[in-house]
Amino acid sequence: MGKPALKSREGSPPGGFWTSKAFLVCLGFLAVAIVLLWSEHRAHILGAAFWLLLLACPLLHVFMHHGHSGNGSHQRPERGENSPEGDGHE
């Protein structure tokens, strides 16, 4: 007896997991879990929402300003009279 032949993947759609039936099943389970958690824990979630938003502000500040590394890359240099861009007055 020989080895059993492996099934070919010629008929499977390209794209991997994100376009597979397994992804749709996981998406369905995730949707059900979210609905059940929302219905049972709505008061806790809404009570913590304000504090989570407040705690997100410093994190957004750090990540949006890249940690204030002090290299001055976000400062614009002053334009002189001989600048090719000029000062906007003609």
C-alpha positions as CSV (number, residue, x, y, z in Angstrom):
1,M,0.0,0.0,0.0
2,G,1.2,3.5,-0.9
3,K,0.6,6.8,0.7
4,P,-2.8,8.4,0.3
5,A,-2.9,11.2,-2.3
6,L,-3.1,14.7,-0.9
7,K,-6.0,16.8,-2.1
8,S,-5.0,19.5,-4.5
9,R,-5.7,23.1,-3.7
10,E,-6.5,24.1,-7.3
11,G,-10.2,24.7,-6.5
12,S,-9.7,26.8,-3.4
13,P,-10.1,30.5,-3.8
14,P,-7.0,32.7,-3.4
15,G,-6.6,34.9,-0.4
16,G,-6.1,32.5,2.4
17,F,-7.9,32.8,5.7
18,W,-9.6,36.1,5.1
19,T,-11.8,34.7,2.4
20,S,-12.3,31.3,3.8
21,K,-15.3,29.7,5.5
22,A,-13.4,29.5,8.7
23,F,-13.1,33.2,8.8
24,L,-16.9,33.6,8.4
25,V,-17.4,31.1,11.2
26,C,-15.0,33.0,13.5
27,L,-16.7,36.3,12.5
28,G,-20.1,34.8,13.4
29,F,-18.8,33.6,16.8
30,L,-17.3,37.0,17.4
31,A,-20.6,38.8,16.6
32,V,-22.5,36.6,19.0
33,A,-19.9,37.1,21.8
34,I,-20.1,40.9,21.3
35,V,-23.9,40.9,21.5
36,L,-23.9,38.8,24.6
37,L,-21.2,40.8,26.3
38,W,-23.0,44.0,25.5
39,S,-26.3,42.8,26.8
40,E,-24.9,41.5,30.1
41,H,-22.2,44.1,30.8
42,R,-23.6,47.3,29.3
43,A,-23.5,49.3,32.6
44,H,-19.9,48.4,33.2
45,I,-18.8,49.2,29.6
46,L,-20.6,52.6,29.5
47,G,-19.3,53.4,33.0
48,A,-15.7,52.8,32.0
49,A,-16.0,54.5,28.5
50,F,-15.3,58.0,29.9
51,W,-12.2,56.8,31.8
52,L,-10.9,54.9,28.8
53,L,-11.3,57.9,26.6
54,L,-9.6,60.0,29.2
55,L,-6.7,57.6,29.4
56,A,-6.4,57.4,25.6
57,C,-5.6,61.1,25.4
58,P,-2.0,60.9,26.8
59,L,-1.3,57.9,24.6
60,L,-2.5,59.6,21.5
61,H,-0.4,62.7,22.4
62,V,2.7,60.6,22.8
63,F,2.2,58.6,19.6
64,M,1.1,61.5,17.4
65,H,4.0,63.7,18.5
66,H,6.5,60.8,18.3
67,G,7.6,61.2,21.9
68,H,8.8,64.8,21.6
69,S,12.3,63.7,20.7
70,G,13.5,67.3,20.6
71,N,15.0,67.2,17.1
72,G,12.9,70.2,16.0
73,S,11.7,68.5,12.8
74,H,8.2,69.8,13.2
75,Q,9.3,73.5,13.4
76,R,9.3,75.6,10.3
77,P,12.4,77.7,9.5
78,E,11.9,81.4,9.2
79,R,11.8,82.7,5.6
80,G,14.1,85.5,4.6
81,E,13.8,88.1,1.9
82,N,16.1,86.1,-0.5
83,S,14.1,83.0,0.0
84,P,12.7,81.4,-3.2
85,E,9.3,81.1,-1.6
86,G,9.2,84.7,-0.5
87,D,7.1,86.1,2.3
88,G,3.8,86.1,0.4
89,H,3.8,89.8,-0.2
90,E,4.2,91.3,-3.6
